[in-house]
Amino acid sequence: MPRRSHANRQERSNTNRRRFLRAAGGASVVGLAGCLGGESTVTATASEANNDTDGHDKGDETPTDTITLGGSMSLSGDLSDLGRLYAEAYELTVDRINDAGGVEAGDGTTYELELVLRDDESDPSRSEAIYQDFVDQAGIDYLMGPYSSGITLPASDVAASAERPMVAGGGASSQIFERDNEWIFSLLPTADTYATTSIEMAMAQPDPPSSAAILAKADPFNQDVVEGVRRTLGSAGVDVVVDETIPDETTDLSTYLALVEDANADVLLLSGYQDDAVIAAEQLASENVDVDMAWAPGGNLTDSFREQTGENGDYWYGPSPWATTVDSTDDVFESTSEFISAIESEYGYEPTYHSAAASAVIQTLQRSFMAVDEVTPETVRDAIRETQFESLYGPVQFDEDGTIPREMVVYQWQPDTGRQLVWPEEISEADPIYPSPTWDER
């Protein structure tokens, strides 16, 4: 489904929603939807935010107590394609909670949630500065993590130093969780598990691979991914015939793909972000490089990947901690299927696990506020550690290191039906098309 324009997004039935992105040092609050791109920005002063859209002043009513959730997000820069998915799911989930009456906390107070997101421009240093300002100047005690492990790593250091709980939906490197940081929690399994089920799927095929090529960006997330890739391939008896680390600034993969072709690798495991997968899909086609399986861990399951690659993106595989075929119950959206419909209706695209994990971030904080007799950073952190609930994202319960242990499912882009869940078999929508047809056969 094509993504709607920003102008269309503003035509929403609930016009009195509070969608806040507070500008650093500014006196006004800025509508999040307007800051995600497009032609206009919606602004309102704090006093204007207390007015109904029909002109009735709400100033005489007892003010609703507010809990502010703060986060940086990649709304621009190299990671913005996925950063926006998190931001929009944050927005939608907070809106739903507030529209339903807010959060009835364990201290007997009903709170409205306020969402404060600032653009980190896909820059770790900028993100770190944003979180430092949140805790030092803005007085924000409850933090949502940014997108990507490389940005989450320094952000989590701020949370630990300031003793503020941070719930992340976009950081999976084990480096984040190996430092005895008691203040960081993640809705994702660790990155070294991302490829396990995909390799198991390939090995279960009638003609399984005997050789593999590994290409990986140099950042913490992708290096963790390929650590798990090497381990799983070794256990499966698959020879690694190419193993290359790609500098982060690289935008031309043709030299690396030539190595894949020369080695006659059966499968390509490319650990990078969405832009890397797009480049690889285009250059595999232009260089006529055939592999039985092309796989990437992040960004290649989004609608925007398919829009950018067209038919060249067919047959690519990717992992997900979220199975859309399992219709879980959810207190905010009722079910997984209702959440999918809400994202499609509100933003015009089919959600991937990034959207689902973002919603679960907000719901984890919501549940923790509900569980404590006094809302403080320490009590909320302890409640997060003990939380256990069913959600559209599946069961949420954190391990001792703050992560959610979960086996990945495997999706594949297929020519006629689009993105299909192909593994494990018991919840699949379609059989994997393996091996992928050669370029001459397409």
Number of C-alpha atoms within 10 A of each C-alpha: 10 12 16 14 13 17 12 12 16 16 10 11 8 11 11 15 19 22 23 24 24 19 14 14 9 9 11 18 21 23 19 23 21 20 21 20 14 12 10 13 13 14 18 14 12 12 11 15 19 18 14 13 13 8 7 9 14 14 12 7 8 7 11 12 13 14 20 17 20 26 27 30 30 29 25 18 13 15 20 21 19 24 27 20 26 28 28 21 26 24 25 22 20 26 21 14 19 17 14 11 11 21 21 16 19 16 13 12 17 17 21 23 21 19 23 24 27 24 23 26 19 23 17 22 13 17 26 23 15 24 29 19 16 22 20 12 11 15 11 20 22 23 29 30 31 34 32 26 25 22 25 27 23 18 29 30 19 22 24 17 12 16 19 23 27 31 29 29 28 27 30 31 25 20 16 27 22 10 10 11 17 20 26 30 30 26 29 26 24 23 24 22 23 29 31 21 18 27 22 16 19 19 17 11 13 9 11 18 23 16 18 25 25 22 23 24 22 17 18 20 26 25 20 22 28 26 14 18 25 20 14 20 21 12 9 14 12 19 16 19 18 20 17 15 16 18 11 12 8 9 12 12 17 17 8 19 22 15 16 25 18 12 15 17 24 23 26 22 24 24 28 24 22 23 18 22 26 22 16 24 24 19 17 23 15 12 13 15 19 22 22 21 23 25 24 26 25 24 22 28 27 20 19 19 18 18 14 15 17 14 16 20 26 21 25 23 26 25 27 23 23 22 24 24 13 15 17 18 19 21 12 17 19 14 20 23 17 17 24 20 17 18 19 17 14 20 22 18 20 18 21 20 23 27 26 27 25 29 28 28 27 25 22 24 23 22 20 23 26 22 21 18 14 16 18 15 20 15 17 25 26 17 19 26 22 14 16 15 14 15 23 28 26 23 16 20 19 20 14 12 19 25 25 20 17 17 17 22 25 28 28 26 23 19 13 7 8 15 23 20 25 22 24 19 14 7 14 19 16 16 13 23 17 15 19 19 15 13 15 7 6 9
